[in-house]
Amino acid sequence: MCGIGGIIGPRPNRDWRSWAARTSYRGPDALDLWSDDHALLAHNRLSIIDLSTSANQPMASQNQRYIVVFNGEIFNFLELRAELETRGVVFKTHSDTEVLLEGYVIWGEAVLARLEGMFAFAIWDKATRQLFAARDHAGIKPFFYSCHRGVFVFGSEIKVVLESGLVPRDIRQDGIVEYLAYSYVPAPHTAFANIQCLEPGESIRFDLGRNQASNKRWWKLPVVDKPLSISFDEAKTELARLLSQSIRRRLISDVPLGAFLSGGVDSSVIVAEMASVSQKKVKTFAIGYRENAAYDESVYAEQVAAHLGVEHETIYPELGGADLDSYLDLIVNQFDQPYGNATVILTSILTRNVRDKVTVALVGDGGDELFGGYPRYWALGQQERFGPLVRRVRGPLLGLMRMLPETPKGNHVARRLRRFLTASDSDLGVAFEESTRLFPAQQLRELIQPVFEPQVARQGFLAGLFHEADGAALTRACYADQCSFLPYNLLEGADRMSMVNSFELRLPFLDRELMEFAAALPPEFKIRGRMQKRLLKEAYRDRLPDAVFNRPKRGFNPPVWHWLKANRSLLEPIAGPTSRLAQYIQPQVISGLLDRFDANMQDNSTQLWSLLVLERWLARQG
């Protein structure tokens, strides 16, 4: 797990080591550069596998033709190493980096199909003067780049590209509108006009001689025409096999390793598997809230920990105004573009507080998207099934819902029901998009300055993904989320706010074979009646306490409403006379949002938080 960067093409004479050190928090154990007249590659190393200096990067292939910089882990590197040894490769290290590099020497781009892991890497071919780079199938590890005026610049974070001094900082206006719609900027674009991001399962080849870059999708989540023909019991057995295999692979580490345990289904299943195979007592960690019981899951985590016999610790964050202010700055610093999910504060708190005990943790991200865990999936299924009936009663119900105040109880029932009813006469893809957005389309039209309305009209990113897939609404929604919300929101947040603390997160649910299996499951295996994540629950019901399966879903959500109520002055800049938001958003609409928040009529704290992040980010741009 590391930070990478590079420049292919002409570059000025400057202190490039200081440039590379800009993301030293991603890899505090070693900083090295490699360069020739045509290329510069930089690497900050966080040592996880093979802690020796011989495994440092940039690393040259045995034939000295190729140089690699690699961020991530190849979890099946031992199998690949054995296969390469039969081809005559004699390894000098015990690292997965060398396996990746020598695999590329033997198999070329086809090595990607053999990799099971999380990665972003770049390999420079000195003979052809070409750079080949790729991102893992799920989008766990980031890769940002710019091809501008004959120079290709790349890095693990946008700041690496910007601070090269070779790429203009021009803001991409469409990116701001996309952020207001989704609370993130979807790849391949960013908030900067001259910087792009590789999509999950995408590679790029840059030919310096031709000044030409070509992108290719090497993997994409399958669109399944027909679900698997498999019994429910067979599916339970196969799921348990695949997840056990994934977790075993992700336990390989030369540094201390643990897990984050919320007491929900996903993290509990992972810890159950870890406890059954680990030779050491598993260490688990959770977030708790002493004064916000509606958000506190620590009691459930403690029940699971006691049941499984693991060593458990709960972290209780106490955030005041100064802390929130610092975290806002941290988010702006680490994401380099607007990012509105406040949950990343919890990720930062956890990884920072446990870093002295473990360097790696397994987490349950992806379980909801693979197995149908979000409430919007159930609601979409009801619309698919009872659409005509819902449309007949939506008018009176919607009028009633608009009169009811929302309460910050952590489950957002009133807001979700209001959005469901509002979109219930729409195409299912549009209804799915509306249920997922930060600002629904109509509200965004009212919010945005009129000059940007054409950008709003062109939106439909999530609805388009929904209609790429076939089958039931649930199958389509899971597909769309795995191609959007998961990589561009959850995984971006997990990467930035763990790596800022030099910490590695591993995600067993995002094993490639497991994702392909889940994508092909019949929808009734995921949701039946009111039971969501049915297959996952039934596969592990006999290994965990009943409370894990019988309690309402809560999610890993922070008490943003309470934070902002207790620190109301933080919101003043978004409506003040010097607000940068005014160039994009109508000030009177922001005032209306604040009035409803102050009157406790609407829990729009997520929207207000996202506007606050955008205000901070715009201020940084000057």
Secondary structure, DSSP 8 states (H G I E B T S, - for coil): -EEEEEEES---SS-HHHHHGGGGGG-BTEEEEEE-SSEEEEEEE---S--SGGG-SSEE-TTSSEEEEEEEEETTHHHHHHHHHHTT---SSS-HHHHHHHHHHHHGGGGGGG--EEEEEEEEETTTTEEEEEE-SS--S--EEEEETTEEEEESSHHHHHTTSSS---B-HHHHHHHHHHSS--TT--SBTT-EE--TTEEEEEETTTTEEEEEES------SS-----HHHHHHHHHHHHHHHHHHTT--SS-EEEE--SSHHHHHHHHHHHHH-SS--EEEEE--SS-TTT--HHHHHHHHHHHT-EEEEE-----HHHHHHHHHHHHHHHSS----TTHHHHHHHHHHHTTT-SEEE--TTHHHHHT-SHHHHHHHHHHHHHHHHHHHHHHHHHHHHHS----SSS-HHHHHHHHHHTTTS-HHHHHHHHH-SS-HHHHHHHB-GGGHHHHHT--HHHHHHHHS-SSHHHHHHHHHHTTIIIIIIIHHHHHHHHTTT-EEE-GGG-HHHHHHHHTS-HHHHEETTEESHHHHHHHGGGS-HHHHHS----S---HHHHHHHTGGGGHHHHSTT-GGGGTB-HHHHHHHHHHHHTTS---HHHHHHHHHHHHHHHHH-
